[in-house]
Amino acid sequence: MSDQALLAGTRRFALKAMLAAGGALAFEIEFAAAQGKSAPAAAAAKLTAFVQINADNSVTIKAKNPEIGQGVKAMLPMLIAEELDVAWSAVRVEQAVADQAKFGEQFAGGSMSTPMNWMPMRQAGATARAMIMAAAAKQWTAPAAELSTANGEVIHATTGRRAPYAALAQAAAKEAVPAAETLKLKDPAKFSIIGRPVRGPDTVAIVAGKPLFGIDTQLPGMVHAALLTAPVRGAVLRSHDAAKALAVAGVRKVVVLRQLGEEDGPVDGLAVVADSWWTANEARKLLDVQWDNQGREKHSDASFAASAKAAFAGKPAEAVLASGDTNAALAGASKVLKEQYTYPFIAHATLEPQNCTALFKDGKLEIWAPSQMPDEGRQLVAKTLGLEPAAIAVNLTRIGGGFGRRLQNDYMVFAAKIARDMPGVPVKLIYDREEDFKLDFFRPGGFHQFEAGLDANGKLVAFRDHLVTFGAGGKPGRGAELPADLFPANIVANADLGMTVMESNIPLGWLRAPASNTLAFATQGFLDEVASAAGKTLPALMLELLGDPRLIMAPKLPDVPDYFQPPPFHTGRAAGVTREVMKIAKWDDAAVKGRGFGFYFSHLGYFAVVADCAAGADGAVRVSKIWVAGDIGSTIINPLNAEQQIRGSMIDGMGHVISGLKVPISGGQVQVANYDTYALPRIDVVPPIEISMVKTDNPPTGLGEPAMPPAIAAIANAISSLTGKRVRSLPYEA
């Protein structure tokens, strides 16, 4: 679909022009979702961008979304600056505060920043440019069609007149806002910012160690808080004696926290407040506390495995998909495979531990938070403390790693409660590393039982998956879902998907490419076995299954507006990245020892990965090279950041397989407390990574998540090929 067609169909907007302080021309652009079949009235949303043209002809652009390392602080302003037609060197980027009434949706998650903002941000820039040109046309008595712009200037080639945008500020502020359908967006062939590598606005400051992150927040008169929570997650505080902690010099207070945080993972605990964080953290060790585990110590890896075994002996508790006649197809198959795949709980392990600074004064609360969903945090704090959301101001700080962890805002609630108990005093709360691991919302573990049937020609004729996962009340928790459009169930005539949910005391959270990061490993690993049984490589089986290019619609979710339904799957795009990665890896149809393949479609991105593994002199398996092919549409907005995101995804994927990432659960307790027992991949294990992007005529989509799932599958399949022992459980253990 062309950009001009998208412009007419995806968003409606209104713009207000005004003169800001110092004579700067400011544009406030409001967007609302179009009321079409894909965006019903119930899903309407408003988005506001604030663009300011300064007296020196520089441009200040607010970056509205939280910056978590995904590069959005550069990407969103790049879109505006391109259509505004200014030089990137003239742009100053400022982080917006959390204010969804003004800026619209502000969150970092789901790789949604690009698809949600590709058109609105470009429209913002194009609208501002059109108003400036209209003002110039009136002043110069020249036809608007004869005017052009470049580098923040309006130009009339016929007379040779030119003027900087700032000189037209007052007149432009009085111009009528052009209708959306009259806007003429740039021809992508003429882009001068979009598609060029752009360094992040914070890069120099980060390298210099300047304060940007939540943990860097400093306020006059600030005190510090450290937490103590139960060893068993969810245990209730029965009693405590704070006398020894309060006797430590510099300790101000001990605050009791009862059933606070996210509603599905409330926490009891104590917070020691002191003049320094070190003092608070040391004093908390002197607290005498008694906890009531309330039976939560029964949960363990062994109990989970036993429950999964019992579930596999029967039918799934819930049918997710039933197409064709899978039982008959399996009964008539020439060859049937049946295997189980498992994966553990894992932690987000953000380098910057969870933290938040809060000041409660005169009935109002101000928060400085590294949150991926700041408005949800505001609403949670308001509900917990009985405040009006309007009484809570949230300042966005840069985030030192999130990967989904900071989609939960427990740290905002704890900091707010402590601050309310100490009115007028700013309080900075920092989790120490042990508490950070204990209080995580973990990527769920899971157990799959697969069945597949092949006919006499080696064609896949039946596919079944029973997932035993985690959640509550029979419903899967965050990242534990089994989607009805799971590949290849969405493409095989006879397919059954079913799910059984078991409960635990371990709270669940979304982790980079939630659900997809586990499903890719399990399904692509099993399909690798199916391909081998059919005498084929996995890429060959994939291409056979994908067949001719076509669009496969996902099963509709009940009671969910069209706008939020799962996206369709294009077999041609999936085949395109499969062929491309085979090409750059120079891999034909023959199996290669130590080489593995993985494909996955998630977050609107199609990615295929080939990985080579080899055994080192010490016998340990290492990844020796990775090739990646991706399709995220027509445009790579910032190639520099795109490469960084893809490389980061490959390294993350390695961590899931070969770094030993897992969070054992025993006696209801998380059995990791720091990086010595949770070994993330280090630079010495990172192999060469070769990337190729397949551009297609589709709107651009995000990159933070979709590249990682197939990397996990490709590396696991490569190890299976190398060792001859199938990797059916993560992490890999020799």
VMD Tcl script that draws the C-alpha trace (Angstrom):
set ca {
  {0.00 0.00 0.00}
  {1.36 3.44 -0.89}
  {2.16 6.03 1.77}
  {-0.39 8.39 0.24}
  {-3.11 5.73 0.54}
  {-2.10 5.07 4.12}
  {-2.22 8.80 4.83}
  {-5.86 8.96 3.75}
  {-6.95 5.84 5.59}
  {-5.08 5.40 8.84}
  {-5.39 8.55 10.92}
  {-7.34 11.76 11.32}
  {-5.66 14.73 12.88}
  {-5.98 18.34 13.92}
  {-3.18 20.82 14.36}
  {-2.89 24.03 16.34}
  {-0.16 26.54 15.58}
  {0.94 29.07 18.18}
  {3.79 31.33 19.10}
  {5.81 30.05 22.02}
  {8.18 31.99 24.24}
  {10.80 34.00 22.37}
  {8.76 34.06 19.17}
  {9.23 30.35 18.44}
  {6.60 28.75 16.23}
  {5.06 25.75 17.98}
  {2.80 23.11 16.47}
  {0.56 20.86 18.51}
  {-0.73 18.02 16.37}
  {-3.57 15.81 17.58}
  {-4.30 12.46 15.94}
  {-7.19 10.05 16.37}
  {-7.64 6.61 14.86}
  {-9.68 6.53 11.66}
  {-13.13 5.02 12.03}
  {-12.86 2.26 9.44}
  {-13.27 -1.48 9.54}
  {-9.79 -1.92 11.00}
  {-10.21 0.72 13.70}
  {-13.70 0.83 15.25}
  {-14.85 3.68 17.44}
  {-14.13 1.68 20.59}
  {-10.43 1.60 19.70}
  {-10.09 5.32 18.94}
  {-6.97 6.85 20.42}
  {-5.51 10.36 20.46}
  {-1.87 11.13 19.83}
  {-0.21 14.54 20.26}
  {3.22 15.55 19.05}
  {4.85 18.88 19.99}
  {7.13 20.50 17.46}
  {8.81 23.85 18.08}
  {10.68 25.98 15.56}
  {13.03 28.25 17.45}
  {14.15 31.80 16.68}
  {17.57 30.53 15.53}
  {15.80 28.21 13.04}
  {16.65 25.13 15.03}
  {13.81 22.69 15.70}
  {12.94 21.14 19.05}
  {11.06 17.85 18.77}
  {9.64 15.99 21.74}
  {10.29 12.25 21.83}
  {7.08 10.99 23.35}
  {7.79 7.30 24.05}
  {10.07 5.84 26.73}
  {13.60 5.17 25.49}
  {14.73 1.71 26.49}
  {17.61 1.25 24.08}
  {15.32 0.49 21.14}
  {16.24 3.83 19.51}
  {12.80 5.43 19.59}
  {14.18 8.72 20.90}
  {15.84 9.20 17.52}
  {13.34 7.35 15.33}
  {10.14 9.28 16.10}
  {11.76 12.72 15.70}
  {13.41 11.49 12.47}
  {9.97 10.92 10.95}
  {8.80 14.43 11.83}
  {12.04 16.08 10.75}
  {11.98 14.31 7.37}
  {8.58 15.63 6.38}
  {9.21 19.02 7.97}
  {12.21 19.14 5.63}
  {14.87 20.31 8.04}
  {18.45 19.16 8.45}
  {18.88 16.59 11.21}
  {21.79 18.67 12.53}
  {19.27 21.43 13.29}
  {17.07 19.15 15.42}
  {17.15 19.12 19.20}
  {15.43 16.13 20.78}
  {13.83 16.37 24.21}
  {12.18 13.59 26.20}
  {8.50 14.26 26.80}
  {6.92 13.82 30.20}
  {4.29 11.13 30.67}
  {1.10 12.86 29.57}
  {-1.18 10.75 27.39}
  {-3.80 13.50 27.26}
  {-1.24 15.56 25.36}
  {1.02 13.04 23.63}
  {-1.25 10.04 23.14}
  {-0.12 6.47 23.81}
  {3.29 6.43 25.49}
  {4.75 3.00 26.00}
  {7.69 0.82 24.98}
  {6.55 -2.69 24.18}
  {5.43 -5.02 21.46}
  {7.66 -3.38 18.83}
  {4.72 -1.05 18.21}
  {6.37 2.37 18.03}
  {7.06 2.12 14.29}
  {3.71 0.73 13.06}
  {1.74 3.06 15.32}
  {3.69 6.21 14.46}
  {5.04 5.78 10.90}
  {2.21 7.82 9.37}
  {1.17 10.12 12.26}
  {4.66 11.48 12.87}
  {5.23 12.04 9.13}
  {1.88 13.81 8.91}
  {2.93 16.02 11.79}
  {6.01 17.19 9.91}
  {4.18 17.53 6.58}
  {1.40 19.59 8.15}
  {3.81 22.01 9.76}
  {5.73 22.38 6.49}
  {2.52 23.06 4.53}
  {1.49 25.88 6.88}
  {4.88 27.52 6.65}
  {4.77 27.33 2.85}
  {1.25 28.82 2.81}
  {2.50 31.75 4.86}
  {5.39 32.30 2.47}
  {3.08 32.16 -0.57}
  {0.94 34.96 0.88}
  {3.88 37.15 1.87}
  {5.56 36.80 -1.52}
  {2.33 36.78 -3.57}
  {3.58 33.64 -5.22}
  {1.69 30.48 -6.18}
  {2.17 27.85 -3.49}
  {2.87 25.30 -6.23}
  {6.03 27.22 -7.15}
  {7.48 27.01 -3.65}
  {9.76 24.34 -2.31}
  {11.58 23.69 0.95}
  {15.04 22.48 1.92}
  {17.00 22.41 5.16}
  {14.51 24.56 7.07}
  {14.06 27.20 4.37}
  {11.24 28.08 1.96}
  {12.47 28.72 -1.58}
  {10.86 30.44 -4.60}
  {13.06 29.44 -7.50}
  {11.42 31.86 -9.96}
  {12.37 34.99 -8.02}
  {15.28 33.53 -6.05}
  {13.64 34.43 -2.75}
  {14.24 32.24 0.26}
  {13.49 32.54 3.97}
  {14.20 30.41 7.04}
  {11.20 28.87 8.74}
  {11.72 31.05 11.81}
  {11.18 34.22 9.75}
  {7.72 32.99 8.79}
  {6.68 31.98 12.30}
  {4.10 34.68 13.05}
  {2.36 34.39 9.70}
  {2.37 30.59 9.73}
  {0.72 30.55 13.13}
  {-2.34 32.24 11.58}
  {-2.70 29.83 8.67}
  {-5.52 27.33 8.49}
  {-4.60 23.72 9.15}
  {-4.62 21.79 5.86}
  {-6.87 18.76 5.51}
  {-5.11 15.40 5.74}
  {-6.03 14.42 2.19}
  {-4.30 17.53 0.81}
  {-0.93 16.70 2.32}
  {1.75 15.55 -0.06}
  {4.25 13.31 1.66}
  {7.79 13.00 0.41}
  {8.70 10.50 -2.24}
  {10.79 7.92 -0.35}
  {13.43 8.28 -3.06}
  {14.00 11.82 -1.76}
  {14.34 10.96 1.91}
  {17.39 12.62 3.45}
  {16.90 11.52 7.07}
  {14.74 8.38 6.96}
  {16.89 5.48 5.85}
  {20.14 7.10 6.95}
  {22.13 5.92 10.00}
  {21.46 8.31 12.88}
  {23.19 8.18 16.24}
  {20.96 8.29 19.30}
  {20.55 11.68 21.00}
  {21.87 10.23 24.28}
  {24.82 8.26 22.93}
  {27.55 10.78 23.76}
  {26.14 11.37 27.24}
  {25.95 7.62 27.91}
  {29.56 7.09 26.87}
  {30.58 10.01 29.07}
  {28.72 8.55 32.04}
  {26.35 11.48 32.40}
  {23.18 11.01 34.47}
  {20.24 9.96 32.26}
  {18.76 6.88 33.86}
  {16.23 6.52 36.64}
  {18.94 5.36 39.01}
  {20.79 8.65 38.36}
  {17.97 10.85 39.67}
  {19.15 13.38 42.23}
  {16.94 15.85 44.08}
  {17.73 18.28 46.92}
  {17.20 16.73 50.34}
  {16.66 13.27 48.88}
  {16.68 10.17 51.07}
  {17.12 6.56 49.99}
  {15.12 3.38 50.47}
  {16.01 -0.33 50.31}
  {13.55 -3.22 50.33}
  {13.31 -6.48 52.23}
  {10.77 -9.03 51.01}
  {10.15 -12.69 51.81}
  {12.35 -15.49 50.45}
  {9.18 -17.26 49.28}
  {7.40 -15.12 46.72}
  {3.97 -14.05 47.94}
  {4.56 -14.82 51.62}
  {2.71 -12.58 54.07}
  {4.44 -10.42 56.67}
  {3.41 -11.85 60.04}
  {5.51 -9.71 62.40}
  {8.71 -7.72 62.55}
  {11.06 -5.92 64.94}
  {12.81 -2.87 63.44}
  {14.65 -1.72 66.58}
  {18.16 -2.74 65.45}
  {17.72 -1.19 62.01}
  {16.38 2.06 63.46}
  {19.37 2.26 65.78}
  {21.78 2.57 62.82}
  {23.05 6.13 62.31}
  {21.40 7.75 59.34}
  {18.30 5.54 59.27}
  {15.15 7.68 59.16}
  {12.28 5.22 59.11}
  {11.07 1.69 58.44}
  {7.94 1.60 56.28}
  {5.62 -1.42 56.18}
  {4.43 -2.44 52.72}
  {1.39 -4.69 52.64}
  {-0.06 -6.27 49.51}
  {1.38 -3.65 47.19}
  {2.56 -3.70 43.59}
  {0.82 -5.31 40.63}
  {-2.59 -6.73 41.41}
  {-1.65 -10.24 40.26}
  {1.61 -10.23 42.22}
  {1.10 -8.28 45.46}
  {4.01 -8.10 47.88}
  {4.43 -7.70 51.61}
  {7.70 -6.18 52.68}
  {9.63 -3.58 54.62}
  {11.48 -0.53 53.34}
  {14.33 1.01 55.29}
  {14.75 4.74 54.60}
  {18.12 6.35 55.31}
  {20.42 9.20 54.33}
  {22.28 6.94 51.89}
  {21.30 3.82 50.01}
  {24.26 1.89 51.42}
  {23.09 2.66 54.95}
  {19.53 1.65 54.12}
  {20.64 -1.57 52.45}
  {22.90 -2.59 55.34}
  {20.28 -1.69 57.97}
  {17.62 -3.83 56.30}
  {19.75 -6.89 57.10}
  {19.18 -6.15 60.79}
  {15.40 -6.40 60.54}
  {13.90 -9.27 62.51}
  {11.05 -10.58 60.35}
  {8.65 -13.51 60.47}
  {6.85 -14.57 57.28}
  {3.84 -16.77 56.67}
  {4.39 -18.78 53.47}
  {0.76 -19.96 53.42}
  {1.68 -23.17 51.60}
  {3.56 -21.48 48.77}
  {6.68 -23.51 49.54}
  {5.03 -26.50 47.81}
  {5.84 -25.01 44.41}
  {8.99 -26.30 42.73}
  {10.38 -27.41 39.38}
  {9.70 -31.01 40.44}
  {6.05 -30.30 41.24}
  {5.60 -28.46 37.94}
  {7.08 -31.36 35.96}
  {4.84 -33.83 37.79}
  {1.76 -31.74 37.02}
  {2.74 -31.53 33.35}
  {3.21 -35.31 33.17}
  {-0.24 -35.84 34.64}
  {-1.76 -33.35 32.21}
  {-0.16 -35.07 29.21}
  {-1.80 -38.33 30.28}
  {-5.16 -36.76 29.52}
  {-6.68 -34.25 27.15}
  {-5.95 -30.51 27.22}
  {-8.17 -28.55 29.57}
  {-8.92 -26.05 26.79}
  {-9.12 -26.51 23.02}
  {-7.42 -23.62 21.24}
  {-7.78 -24.83 17.64}
  {-9.35 -27.87 15.97}
  {-9.24 -28.00 12.19}
  {-9.83 -31.04 9.99}
  {-9.67 -34.49 11.59}
  {-6.31 -34.77 13.32}
  {-7.03 -38.15 14.92}
  {-7.90 -39.72 11.58}
  {-4.94 -38.11 9.85}
  {-2.53 -39.42 12.48}
  {-4.11 -42.90 12.34}
  {-3.62 -42.99 8.59}
  {-0.13 -41.48 8.51}
  {2.83 -43.48 7.22}
  {5.00 -42.11 9.99}
  {4.04 -40.48 13.32}
  {6.37 -38.50 15.57}
  {5.59 -37.69 19.20}
  {7.98 -35.66 21.37}
  {8.04 -33.33 24.37}
  {9.80 -29.97 24.64}
  {10.35 -27.91 27.79}
  {11.80 -24.57 28.83}
  {12.31 -22.91 32.24}
  {11.32 -19.70 33.91}
  {13.83 -16.98 33.06}
  {14.44 -13.50 34.44}
  {14.71 -10.14 32.71}
  {17.98 -9.40 34.53}
  {18.09 -5.71 33.60}
  {21.48 -4.12 34.15}
  {19.82 -1.14 35.84}
  {17.89 -2.61 38.79}
  {14.31 -1.50 39.34}
  {14.16 1.95 40.88}
  {11.92 4.95 41.28}
  {12.09 8.37 42.92}
  {8.98 9.95 44.39}
  {8.04 13.17 46.16}
  {4.69 13.55 47.94}
  {3.83 17.14 48.81}
  {0.60 19.06 49.40}
  {-1.52 16.11 48.35}
  {0.28 15.69 45.03}
  {2.82 13.14 43.93}
  {5.69 13.59 41.49}
  {7.52 10.51 40.19}
  {10.74 9.96 38.25}
  {10.50 6.47 36.78}
  {12.21 4.28 34.15}
  {8.88 2.75 33.14}
  {7.89 1.14 29.86}
  {4.22 1.89 30.59}
  {4.23 5.11 32.62}
  {0.53 5.88 32.39}
  {-0.41 2.40 33.60}
  {1.98 3.05 36.48}
  {0.24 6.33 37.23}
  {-3.15 4.60 37.26}
  {-1.86 1.81 39.52}
  {-0.34 4.28 41.98}
  {-3.52 6.36 41.98}
  {-5.67 3.32 42.72}
  {-3.31 2.03 45.42}
  {-2.93 5.33 47.27}
  {-6.45 6.65 46.69}
  {-5.26 9.63 44.66}
  {-6.68 11.15 41.51}
  {-4.49 10.35 38.49}
  {-4.36 14.07 37.74}
  {-2.58 14.58 41.07}
  {0.34 12.40 39.91}
  {3.05 13.73 37.60}
  {5.39 11.22 35.96}
  {8.78 12.20 34.54}
  {10.27 9.73 32.07}
  {13.91 8.78 32.54}
  {16.01 6.73 30.19}
  {15.70 3.01 30.93}
  {18.79 0.89 31.54}
  {17.33 -2.31 30.15}
  {13.74 -3.46 30.28}
  {13.00 -6.37 27.91}
  {9.44 -6.27 29.28}
  {10.27 -6.11 32.99}
  {9.34 -2.45 33.23}
  {5.92 -3.07 31.76}
  {5.08 -3.86 35.38}
  {5.24 -0.87 37.71}
  {5.58 -2.35 41.20}
  {8.58 -0.12 41.93}
  {6.45 2.98 41.26}
  {3.88 1.82 43.80}
  {6.47 1.02 46.49}
  {8.27 4.36 46.01}
  {4.98 6.25 46.09}
  {3.86 4.55 49.31}
  {7.18 5.28 51.02}
  {7.10 8.91 49.84}
  {3.56 9.40 51.15}
  {4.78 8.23 54.55}
  {7.49 10.92 54.39}
  {5.70 13.98 52.93}
  {7.87 16.76 51.58}
  {10.96 14.54 51.28}
  {12.08 13.06 47.94}
  {12.65 9.30 48.26}
  {14.72 7.21 45.86}
  {14.01 3.49 46.00}
  {16.49 1.03 44.48}
  {16.12 -2.76 44.56}
  {19.38 -4.47 45.38}
  {20.26 -7.27 42.93}
  {18.83 -10.04 45.12}
  {15.50 -8.26 45.52}
  {15.51 -7.43 41.81}
  {15.65 -11.13 40.95}
  {13.17 -12.11 43.67}
  {10.64 -9.49 42.60}
  {10.85 -10.12 38.87}
  {7.82 -11.07 36.77}
  {9.31 -14.10 35.07}
  {9.11 -15.40 31.53}
  {6.94 -18.48 32.07}
  {8.28 -21.96 31.76}
  {6.29 -24.48 29.77}
  {5.88 -28.06 28.57}
  {4.83 -29.08 25.04}
  {3.71 -32.47 23.79}
  {3.78 -32.56 20.00}
  {2.50 -35.07 17.48}
  {2.95 -34.98 13.71}
  {1.94 -37.28 10.90}
  {3.71 -37.73 7.55}
  {2.21 -39.40 4.51}
  {4.08 -41.81 2.21}
  {5.59 -38.88 0.31}
  {6.93 -37.21 3.44}
  {4.24 -34.53 3.47}
  {3.08 -33.16 6.82}
  {-0.61 -34.08 7.08}
  {-1.30 -33.65 10.80}
  {0.01 -31.52 13.66}
  {-0.92 -31.46 17.34}
  {0.40 -29.50 20.30}
  {-0.66 -29.76 23.93}
  {0.91 -26.93 25.96}
  {1.03 -27.15 29.74}
  {1.66 -23.63 30.90}
  {1.24 -21.30 33.87}
  {-1.47 -18.88 34.88}
  {-4.44 -18.50 37.19}
  {-8.07 -19.52 37.09}
  {-7.47 -21.70 34.06}
  {-6.24 -18.74 32.00}
  {-2.61 -18.40 30.86}
  {-0.53 -15.62 32.38}
  {1.56 -13.03 30.60}
  {3.62 -14.61 27.84}
  {2.17 -18.07 28.47}
  {-0.44 -18.07 25.73}
  {-0.87 -20.58 22.90}
  {-2.16 -18.66 19.86}
  {-4.61 -20.30 17.46}
  {-2.51 -19.13 14.50}
  {0.64 -20.95 15.65}
  {2.72 -22.14 12.71}
  {2.28 -24.76 11.23}
  {-1.19 -25.30 12.73}
  {-2.37 -22.33 10.68}
  {-1.27 -24.01 7.46}
  {-1.81 -27.77 7.92}
  {-5.23 -29.17 7.05}
  {-5.49 -31.31 10.20}
  {-4.33 -29.53 13.34}
  {-5.19 -29.50 17.04}
  {-3.92 -27.03 19.60}
  {-4.78 -27.42 23.26}
  {-3.68 -25.97 26.57}
  {-3.68 -26.85 30.25}
  {-2.92 -24.16 32.81}
  {-1.33 -24.85 36.20}
  {-0.90 -22.38 39.03}
  {2.19 -21.35 40.94}
  {3.37 -18.57 43.23}
  {5.71 -17.25 40.53}
  {4.32 -14.07 38.91}
  {4.61 -13.95 35.14}
  {5.71 -11.16 32.86}
  {6.31 -10.41 29.22}
  {9.91 -10.88 28.09}
  {11.31 -9.76 24.73}
  {9.09 -11.37 22.05}
  {6.71 -12.76 24.70}
  {5.33 -16.24 23.99}
  {7.12 -16.20 20.62}
  {10.53 -16.70 22.26}
  {9.41 -20.07 23.66}
  {7.07 -21.15 20.88}
  {9.75 -20.65 18.21}
  {12.17 -22.92 20.05}
  {9.62 -25.67 20.62}
  {7.81 -25.65 17.27}
  {10.86 -25.13 15.07}
  {12.78 -27.77 17.01}
  {10.00 -30.30 16.55}
  {9.60 -29.37 12.87}
  {13.35 -29.93 12.46}
  {12.73 -33.47 13.67}
  {9.77 -33.82 11.31}
  {11.90 -32.62 8.40}
  {14.64 -35.12 9.25}
  {12.09 -37.94 9.40}
  {10.89 -36.90 5.95}
  {14.46 -36.85 4.60}
  {14.51 -33.06 4.24}
  {16.14 -30.04 5.80}
  {13.95 -27.72 7.87}
  {14.17 -24.86 5.32}
  {13.05 -27.24 2.58}
  {10.11 -28.39 4.70}
  {9.25 -24.77 5.48}
  {9.18 -23.78 1.80}
  {7.05 -26.82 1.01}
  {4.56 -25.90 3.73}
  {4.48 -22.22 2.76}
  {3.70 -22.99 -0.89}
  {2.49 -20.21 -3.16}
  {2.41 -16.63 -1.81}
  {-0.90 -16.01 -0.08}
  {-2.37 -14.27 2.93}
  {-3.62 -16.48 5.76}
  {-6.00 -14.79 8.15}
  {-5.63 -15.57 11.84}
  {-8.64 -16.96 13.72}
  {-10.60 -14.11 15.24}
  {-10.48 -13.56 18.97}
  {-13.89 -13.27 20.64}
  {-14.99 -9.92 22.04}
  {-11.91 -8.14 20.66}
  {-12.23 -5.18 18.25}
  {-10.86 -5.64 14.74}
  {-8.06 -3.19 15.48}
  {-6.63 -5.58 18.10}
  {-7.06 -8.85 16.24}
  {-3.92 -10.89 15.43}
  {-2.40 -9.94 12.07}
  {-2.58 -12.10 8.93}
  {0.38 -14.24 7.90}
  {1.87 -13.87 4.42}
  {3.47 -17.08 3.19}
  {5.38 -15.23 0.47}
  {7.14 -12.97 2.94}
  {7.99 -15.97 5.13}
  {9.41 -17.79 2.10}
  {11.30 -14.67 1.07}
  {13.34 -14.44 4.26}
  {13.85 -18.21 4.28}
  {15.37 -18.11 0.79}
  {17.40 -15.01 1.58}
  {19.04 -16.45 4.69}
  {19.84 -19.65 2.80}
  {21.44 -17.53 0.09}
  {23.66 -15.44 2.35}
  {24.65 -18.53 4.37}
  {25.45 -20.34 1.10}
  {23.38 -23.33 2.23}
  {21.73 -25.60 -0.33}
  {19.23 -28.37 0.45}
  {21.81 -30.74 1.93}
  {22.11 -31.10 5.70}
  {25.30 -29.63 7.19}
  {26.63 -30.89 10.51}
  {26.54 -28.18 13.15}
  {24.18 -25.97 11.15}
  {20.65 -25.08 12.21}
  {17.74 -23.05 10.87}
  {14.89 -21.18 12.53}
  {11.98 -19.07 11.28}
  {9.32 -17.11 13.10}
  {6.72 -14.42 12.46}
  {6.00 -12.15 15.39}
  {5.32 -8.47 16.05}
  {4.62 -8.01 12.32}
  {8.18 -9.01 11.40}
  {9.30 -12.04 9.36}
  {12.73 -13.38 10.31}
  {14.81 -16.43 9.42}
  {18.14 -17.32 11.02}
  {20.90 -19.80 10.21}
  {23.42 -20.61 12.94}
  {26.63 -22.62 12.85}
  {27.89 -24.26 16.03}
  {31.19 -25.99 16.77}
  {32.90 -27.58 19.76}
  {35.89 -25.72 21.17}
  {39.14 -27.23 22.42}
  {37.54 -27.61 25.84}
  {34.60 -29.48 24.32}
  {32.16 -26.66 25.01}
  {29.73 -25.79 22.23}
  {30.08 -22.34 20.76}
  {28.15 -20.44 18.11}
  {30.65 -19.77 15.32}
  {28.49 -17.66 12.97}
  {24.94 -16.39 12.56}
  {23.14 -15.24 9.43}
  {19.88 -13.27 9.65}
  {17.30 -12.30 7.04}
  {14.37 -10.09 7.94}
  {11.36 -8.44 6.36}
  {9.87 -5.50 8.24}
  {8.40 -3.76 5.21}
  {9.47 -1.09 2.79}
  {11.71 1.09 4.93}
  {14.43 0.73 7.53}
  {14.03 4.08 9.28}
  {17.37 4.09 11.07}
  {19.75 1.42 9.67}
  {22.27 1.97 12.47}
  {19.75 1.20 15.17}
  {18.19 -1.60 13.13}
  {21.52 -3.40 13.02}
  {21.98 -2.90 16.76}
  {18.53 -4.33 17.50}
  {19.09 -7.40 15.35}
  {22.55 -8.08 16.78}
  {21.15 -7.68 20.28}
  {18.40 -10.17 19.45}
  {20.95 -12.74 18.29}
  {22.97 -12.34 21.48}
  {19.82 -12.60 23.58}
  {18.88 -15.75 21.70}
  {22.28 -17.25 22.47}
  {21.64 -16.57 26.15}
  {18.43 -18.63 26.10}
  {20.27 -21.65 24.68}
  {23.94 -21.81 25.64}
  {24.49 -19.42 28.56}
  {22.49 -21.51 30.99}
  {19.72 -18.98 31.56}
  {17.13 -20.45 33.87}
  {15.48 -19.61 37.17}
  {15.11 -22.79 39.22}
  {12.22 -22.83 41.70}
  {12.56 -24.83 44.90}
  {10.42 -24.56 48.01}
  {8.58 -21.65 46.42}
  {11.83 -19.69 46.22}
  {13.67 -18.21 43.25}
  {17.10 -19.85 43.22}
  {19.10 -17.04 41.58}
  {20.23 -13.85 43.27}
  {22.86 -12.28 41.04}
  {24.78 -12.64 37.80}
  {27.12 -15.22 39.28}
  {24.26 -17.74 39.07}
  {22.55 -16.15 36.06}
  {25.20 -15.91 33.37}
  {24.26 -13.59 30.52}
  {26.25 -13.91 27.26}
  {29.53 -12.01 27.33}
  {31.41 -10.42 24.47}
  {33.86 -13.30 24.09}
  {31.10 -15.69 22.93}
  {29.55 -13.35 20.35}
  {30.19 -14.68 16.81}
  {30.20 -12.81 13.48}
  {26.63 -11.88 12.57}
  {25.66 -11.23 8.95}
  {22.38 -9.41 8.29}
  {20.30 -8.99 5.14}
  {16.98 -7.17 5.00}
  {14.35 -8.10 2.42}
  {12.34 -5.01 1.52}
  {8.71 -5.51 0.52}
  {5.88 -3.15 -0.37}
  {4.43 -3.04 3.13}
  {4.39 -0.33 5.82}
  {7.46 -0.54 8.07}
  {7.19 -2.36 11.37}
  {9.27 -2.64 14.53}
  {12.53 -4.43 15.28}
  {12.94 -4.73 19.02}
  {11.50 -8.23 19.23}
  {10.80 -10.25 16.04}
  {14.41 -11.22 15.26}
  {15.02 -13.07 18.54}
  {12.64 -16.09 18.43}
  {14.14 -17.72 15.32}
  {17.64 -17.20 16.72}
  {16.79 -19.40 19.71}
  {15.45 -22.10 17.40}
  {18.36 -21.93 14.94}
  {21.00 -22.23 17.67}
  {19.23 -25.14 19.37}
  {18.81 -26.92 16.04}
  {22.48 -26.32 15.20}
  {23.54 -27.94 18.49}
  {21.26 -30.90 17.74}
  {22.96 -31.27 14.36}
  {26.44 -30.94 15.86}
  {26.03 -33.36 18.76}
  {23.53 -35.80 17.31}
  {21.49 -35.37 20.48}
  {18.23 -33.48 20.08}
  {17.91 -30.34 22.19}
  {14.37 -30.58 23.55}
  {14.91 -28.68 26.77}
  {16.38 -25.25 27.42}
  {18.98 -24.26 28.31}
  {21.28 -26.67 26.50}
  {23.27 -28.89 28.85}
  {25.92 -31.19 27.44}
}
mol new
graphics top color blue
foreach p $ca { graphics top sphere $p radius 0.5 }
foreach p [lrange $ca 0 end-1] q [lrange $ca 1 end] { graphics top cylinder $p $q radius 0.2 }
display resetview
